[in-house]
Amino acid sequence: QGQLAESGGGTVQSGGSLRLSCTTSGYYYRRLCMGWFRQVAGKERELIATIDTAGGSDYVIDSVRDRFTISQDRTKETTSLQMNYLISEDTGIYYCAADGDSWGKSARYCYERLRDFSSWGPGTQVTVSS
C-alpha cells in the first residue's frame, strides 16, 4: 500500500480558484485510478472526480463539472484538482484516493471502484469566504 499526500488547500474568497495536488509514493503511478473526495459540513464524504492514469480519461461529477477539472502530471506522479469559481458550499476537507487494481478501463470505472476507498490521509482544508 502506497502513501498519498494532499496539498494546495487554503482560504479563498468566493469566486476565486485553488489548485489541489496529490503526490503518490509507493505506487506505480502509471497504473492507477486516482480520485478526489471532499467532505463538506453536514454531508457524507463524496467522490467528485477521477482519472485513469494509464489512459488519461477523466470524470467529474455533474454538480461541479463546470468548475472543477482533474488532471495529472505523470513525470511528477501527481494528480491535481483545479477548482474555479469557488463558492461557500465548496468549503470542506479534500482527500485524494488511489486504487492500483482498477486501472486501464475508464475514469467512470475508476469512479465505481474508488467509492469504496478507505485509506484516508489528512486531506487538505479548503475554505471559501463570502
Secondary structure as the mmCIF struct_conf table of DSSP 4:
data_model
#
loop_
_struct_conf.conf_type_id
_struct_conf.id
_struct_conf.beg_label_comp_id
_struct_conf.beg_label_asym_id
_struct_conf.beg_label_seq_id
_struct_conf.end_label_comp_id
_struct_conf.end_label_asym_id
_struct_conf.end_label_seq_id
STRN STRN1 GLN A 3 SER A 7
STRN STRN2 GLY A 10 GLN A 13
TURN_TY1_P TURN_TY1_P1 SER A 14 GLY A 15
STRN STRN3 LEU A 18 SER A 25
BEND BEND1 GLY A 26 TYR A 27
TURN_TY1_P TURN_TY1_P2 TYR A 29 ARG A 30
BEND BEND2 ARG A 31 ARG A 31
STRN STRN4 CYS A 33 GLN A 39
TURN_TY1_P TURN_TY1_P3 ALA A 41 GLY A 42
BEND BEND3 LYS A 43 LYS A 43
STRN STRN5 GLU A 46 ASP A 52
TURN_TY1_P TURN_TY1_P4 THR A 53 GLY A 55
STRN STRN6 ASP A 58 VAL A 60
HELX_RH_3T_P HELX_RH_3T_P1 ASP A 62 VAL A 64
TURN_TY1_P TURN_TY1_P5 ARG A 65 ARG A 67
STRN STRN7 PHE A 68 ASP A 73
TURN_TY1_P TURN_TY1_P6 ARG A 74 GLU A 77
STRN STRN8 THR A 78 MET A 83
BEND BEND4 TYR A 85 TYR A 85
HELX_RH_3T_P HELX_RH_3T_P2 SER A 88 ASP A 90
STRN STRN9 GLY A 92 ASP A 99
BEND BEND5 GLY A 100 SER A 102
TURN_TY1_P TURN_TY1_P7 TRP A 103 GLY A 104
BEND BEND6 LYS A 105 LYS A 105
HELX_RH_AL_P HELX_RH_AL_P1 ALA A 107 LEU A 114
TURN_TY1_P TURN_TY1_P8 ARG A 115 ASP A 116
STRN STRN10 THR A 124 SER A 129
#
